[in-house]
Amino acid sequence: MRTIAILNFKGGVGKTVTTATLACLLAKRKKRVLAIDADSQGNLSQYFGVEPTEDDTCTTMELLTSGAGYYPDFVTPTCIDDVDVIPADIRLLAADVDATVRGEAHRDAIESLRLALEEDAGDPDSYDYLLIDCPPALSTACAAALIAADEVIIPIRLDAFSTGGMSNLVFQINNMRRINPRLRVRGVLVTQYTKTEEERQALEVLQNSPLPVFQTVIRFSKRVCAGTFAKMPLVEFSPWCAAAQDYRDLAEEILREDGEGRGKA
């Protein structure tokens, strides 16, 4: 099982769209996926039609504050076959307060869950991928995600503010490697690409940097925004828009690197 955190401290770069879309596309390739919503905005949960109620205890908040426990207790099936989710909502902010008041970071909760999933790897119903949609800040949930992750995917827009924040992001990832030596940057993913001259130049600079960069570039599409109103993963809402087609190429690139690419879904 591969555990991948989708992370950028800059908002609006496509973290949640990337997480939801990759989960759907991997599931179409007969991979079982568990997605963890680690953002208190709960947008990933909403994409999959899962919105916790006030009494719901199957959430990332409970996972962090009570420990992994028996992991199926936290998992909710989604509207997509072979994709399950641990949902989140605004109550996840309480995990940070709880950690501060009690002096506990709850940082090993997702790692404990990952280890429990690894133990079930031989089960036909075990997960192939654990995808974590991280918040745009180094919160309790984000730290727990990086401690559990094997890899980080960094979605980025090619504007001055997003690219300017990369050094801080990479610094924080490298810091987390002192706790989790497995952690590596899988790749920087350019999103919302419009092919302006400024973006072309920024892409060239990025590709010549020491960071790994995905060959796939996700083009800008108005259908991405429309899909958020429909609360549907992009490849379900608008499967043939430019961005959806690019995400298929991304899934193929990831599976090919994992030794399992088999043509487009």
Backbone hydrogen bonds, N-H to C=O, Kabsch-Sander energy under -0.5 kcal/mol:
donor,donor_aa,acceptor,acceptor_aa,energy
2,R,128,D,-2.1
4,I,2,R,-0.6
4,I,130,L,-2.9
5,A,151,E,-2.7
6,I,132,I,-3.0
7,L,5,A,-0.7
7,L,153,I,-2.4
13,V,10,K,-0.5
18,T,14,G,-2.2
19,T,15,K,-2.4
20,A,16,T,-2.8
21,T,17,V,-2.5
22,L,18,T,-2.6
23,A,19,T,-2.2
24,C,20,A,-2.0
25,L,21,T,-2.5
26,L,22,L,-2.8
27,A,23,A,-1.9
28,K,24,C,-1.8
29,R,25,L,-0.7
29,R,26,L,-0.7
30,K,27,A,-1.7
31,K,26,L,-1.8
33,V,82,D,-2.8
34,L,129,Y,-2.4
35,A,33,V,-0.5
35,A,84,D,-2.8
36,I,131,L,-3.0
37,D,35,A,-0.5
37,D,86,I,-2.6
38,A,36,I,-0.9
38,A,133,D,-2.0
42,G,39,D,-2.1
46,Q,42,G,-1.9
47,Y,43,N,-2.1
48,F,44,L,-1.2
49,G,46,Q,-1.8
50,V,45,S,-2.8
51,E,49,G,-0.5
56,D,53,T,-1.4
59,T,57,T,-1.2
60,T,87,P,-2.7
63,L,59,T,-2.0
64,L,60,T,-2.5
65,T,61,M,-2.3
66,S,62,E,-2.1
67,G,63,L,-1.0
71,Y,69,G,-0.9
73,D,70,Y,-2.4
74,F,71,Y,-2.1
75,V,71,Y,-0.6
75,V,72,P,-0.7
76,T,85,V,-2.7
78,T,83,V,-1.4
79,C,48,F,-0.9
81,D,79,C,-0.5
83,V,80,I,-1.8
84,D,33,V,-2.6
85,V,76,T,-2.7
86,I,35,A,-2.4
92,L,89,D,-2.5
93,L,90,I,-1.7
94,A,91,R,-1.8
95,A,92,L,-1.8
96,D,92,L,-0.6
96,D,93,L,-0.9
97,V,93,L,-1.3
98,D,94,A,-3.1
99,A,95,A,-2.2
100,T,96,D,-2.0
101,V,97,V,-2.9
102,R,98,D,-2.5
103,G,99,A,-0.9
104,E,99,A,-1.1
109,A,106,H,-1.4
112,S,108,D,-2.6
113,L,109,A,-1.9
114,R,110,I,-2.7
115,L,111,E,-2.4
116,A,112,S,-2.0
117,L,113,L,-2.4
118,E,114,R,-2.4
119,E,115,L,-1.8
120,D,116,A,-0.9
120,D,117,L,-0.6
121,A,118,E,-1.7
123,D,120,D,-2.1
126,S,123,D,-2.1
128,D,32,R,-2.9
129,Y,32,R,-1.9
130,L,2,R,-2.9
131,L,34,L,-2.1
131,L,129,Y,-0.5
132,I,4,I,-2.6
133,D,36,I,-2.5
133,D,131,L,-0.5
134,C,6,I,-2.1
134,C,132,I,-0.9
137,A,135,P,-1.1
139,S,137,A,-2.1
143,A,139,S,-2.7
144,A,140,T,-2.2
145,A,141,A,-2.0
146,L,142,C,-2.2
147,I,143,A,-1.9
148,A,144,A,-1.3
149,A,145,A,-1.7
150,D,3,T,-2.7
151,E,3,T,-1.9
152,V,184,R,-1.8
153,I,5,A,-2.7
154,I,187,G,-2.3
156,I,189,L,-2.7
159,D,157,R,-1.6
163,T,159,D,-2.6
164,G,160,A,-1.9
165,G,161,F,-0.9
165,G,162,S,-0.5
166,M,163,T,-1.3
169,L,165,G,-1.8
170,V,166,M,-2.9
171,F,167,S,-2.1
172,Q,168,N,-2.3
173,I,169,L,-2.2
174,N,170,V,-2.6
175,N,171,F,-2.0
176,M,172,Q,-2.0
177,R,173,I,-1.0
178,R,175,N,-1.5
179,I,176,M,-1.3
180,N,176,M,-2.8
183,L,180,N,-1.6
184,R,150,D,-1.0
186,R,152,V,-2.1
186,R,184,R,-0.8
187,G,152,V,-1.4
188,V,212,P,-2.0
189,L,154,I,-2.8
190,V,188,V,-0.6
191,T,156,I,-2.5
193,Y,218,I,-2.4
200,R,196,T,-2.5
201,Q,197,E,-2.1
202,A,198,E,-2.4
203,L,199,E,-2.8
204,E,200,R,-2.0
205,V,201,Q,-2.2
206,L,202,A,-2.5
207,Q,203,L,-2.6
208,N,204,E,-1.2
209,S,206,L,-1.5
214,F,188,V,-2.3
218,I,190,V,-3.0
219,R,217,V,-0.7
220,F,193,Y,-2.4
224,V,221,S,-1.4
225,C,221,S,-0.6
226,A,222,K,-1.8
227,G,223,R,-2.0
228,T,224,V,-0.9
228,T,225,C,-0.8
229,F,225,C,-1.0
230,A,226,A,-1.5
231,K,227,G,-0.8
232,M,227,G,-1.9
236,E,233,P,-1.7
237,F,233,P,-2.3
238,S,234,L,-3.2
241,C,238,S,-1.6
245,Q,241,C,-2.2
246,D,242,A,-2.1
247,Y,243,A,-2.5
248,R,244,A,-1.6
249,D,245,Q,-1.6
250,L,246,D,-2.2
251,A,247,Y,-2.6
252,E,248,R,-2.2
253,E,249,D,-2.4
254,I,250,L,-2.7
255,L,251,A,-2.7
256,R,252,E,-2.7
257,E,253,E,-2.2
258,D,254,I,-1.7
259,G,256,R,-1.5
260,E,255,L,-4.2
261,G,255,L,-0.6
262,R,263,G,-0.5
